Amino acid sequence: MLVGSGGRRPVVYVGSEGEGGLVGMSIRDAPALVVGLPSLYDATAKPFGDDGSKLREWLAQADHDIRDDWPQLDMERDRLRKALDLPPADELLAALHAAAADERYRLISDAGQRYRSMLQ
């Protein structure tokens, strides 16, 4: 979902299981993450840590598992990234974790319940 109005609008994720939060500060970040990562869930399932190396290992394993059923994954990601002129998702991981931790963008349901953090 886009938040606010104007030229630069933050993007929040609204999960079907009651989790959600800020994904990025621009509409360009969201598709870069969706195209370049196994899932937002996988990208937030482990802490970023000092340099993100453990998270990157986790994501590499998730991608490996996906390739078993979708061998053209990398080719299709590259095609989409070029067609949409998207930055590599790997460059956005630290920003994704910082954004997801931003409590100002934590969603509240129609019933008044606060969504859970996407960060595990």
C-alpha positions as CSV (number, residue, x, y, z in Angstrom):
1,M,0.0,0.0,0.0
2,L,1.1,3.5,-0.7
3,V,1.0,6.0,2.2
4,G,0.3,9.7,2.1
5,S,0.4,11.8,-1.0
6,G,2.9,13.6,-3.2
7,G,5.8,12.5,-5.3
8,R,7.7,10.3,-2.8
9,R,5.3,8.0,-1.0
10,P,6.3,5.3,1.5
11,V,5.2,1.7,0.8
12,V,3.8,-0.5,3.6
13,Y,3.2,-4.2,3.5
14,V,-0.1,-5.6,4.8
15,G,0.2,-9.3,5.4
16,S,-2.8,-11.7,5.5
17,E,-1.6,-13.2,8.8
18,G,-1.6,-9.9,10.7
19,E,1.9,-8.8,10.1
20,G,3.0,-5.6,8.3
21,G,5.0,-2.5,8.3
22,L,7.0,-0.1,6.2
23,V,8.9,-1.7,3.3
24,G,10.5,1.3,1.7
25,M,10.4,5.0,1.3
26,S,9.6,4.9,-2.5
27,I,7.5,3.0,-4.9
28,R,10.7,1.9,-6.6
29,D,11.9,-0.1,-3.6
30,A,8.9,-2.4,-3.3
31,P,9.1,-4.0,-6.8
32,A,12.9,-4.3,-6.5
33,L,12.4,-6.3,-3.3
34,V,9.6,-8.4,-4.7
35,V,11.5,-9.2,-7.9
36,G,14.9,-9.8,-6.3
37,L,14.1,-11.8,-3.1
38,P,12.5,-15.1,-2.5
39,S,9.8,-13.3,-0.4
40,L,9.5,-10.4,2.0
41,Y,8.8,-13.0,4.7
42,D,12.2,-14.7,4.0
43,A,14.0,-11.3,3.9
44,T,12.7,-10.3,7.3
45,A,12.7,-13.8,9.0
46,K,16.3,-13.4,10.1
47,P,18.0,-10.3,11.6
48,F,20.2,-8.3,9.3
49,G,23.0,-8.4,11.8
50,D,26.3,-6.5,11.5
51,D,26.9,-7.0,7.8
52,G,23.9,-9.0,6.6
53,S,25.9,-12.1,5.8
54,K,23.8,-14.6,7.7
55,L,20.6,-13.1,6.2
56,R,22.2,-13.3,2.7
57,E,23.0,-17.0,3.3
58,W,19.4,-17.6,4.4
59,L,18.1,-15.9,1.2
60,A,20.6,-17.8,-1.0
61,Q,19.2,-21.1,0.4
62,A,15.6,-20.0,-0.1
63,D,16.5,-19.1,-3.7
64,H,18.2,-22.5,-4.2
65,D,15.0,-24.2,-3.1
66,I,12.9,-22.1,-5.5
67,R,15.3,-22.9,-8.4
68,D,14.4,-26.6,-8.0
69,D,10.9,-25.8,-9.3
70,W,11.8,-22.7,-11.3
71,P,15.2,-23.1,-13.0
72,Q,14.8,-19.8,-15.0
73,L,14.4,-17.7,-11.8
74,D,17.6,-15.8,-12.2
75,M,17.0,-15.1,-15.9
76,E,13.5,-13.8,-15.3
77,R,14.6,-11.7,-12.4
78,D,17.4,-10.1,-14.5
79,R,14.9,-9.5,-17.3
80,L,12.4,-7.8,-15.0
81,R,15.1,-5.8,-13.2
82,K,16.4,-4.4,-16.5
83,A,12.9,-3.8,-17.9
84,L,11.8,-1.8,-14.8
85,D,15.3,-0.3,-14.2
86,L,15.3,-1.6,-10.6
87,P,18.2,-1.6,-8.2
88,P,19.4,-5.0,-6.9
89,A,17.4,-6.2,-3.9
90,D,20.6,-7.1,-2.1
91,E,21.4,-3.4,-1.8
92,L,18.1,-2.7,-0.1
93,L,18.2,-5.3,2.6
94,A,19.6,-3.0,5.4
95,A,17.0,-0.3,4.4
96,L,14.2,-2.9,4.5
97,H,15.1,-4.0,8.0
98,A,15.4,-0.4,9.2
99,A,12.0,0.4,7.5
100,A,10.3,-2.6,9.0
101,A,11.4,-1.6,12.5
102,D,9.9,1.9,12.1
103,E,6.9,1.9,14.5
104,R,5.4,5.0,13.0
105,Y,4.2,2.9,10.0
106,R,2.9,-0.1,12.0
107,L,-0.6,-0.8,10.7
108,I,-3.8,-0.8,12.7
109,S,-6.7,-3.0,11.6
110,D,-10.3,-1.9,11.3
111,A,-10.9,-3.6,14.6
112,G,-8.2,-1.4,16.2
113,Q,-5.6,-4.1,16.6
114,R,-2.0,-3.3,15.8
115,Y,-0.3,-5.5,13.1
116,R,2.7,-7.6,14.2
117,S,6.1,-6.6,13.1
118,M,7.4,-8.3,9.9
119,L,10.8,-8.7,11.7
120,Q,11.0,-12.1,13.4
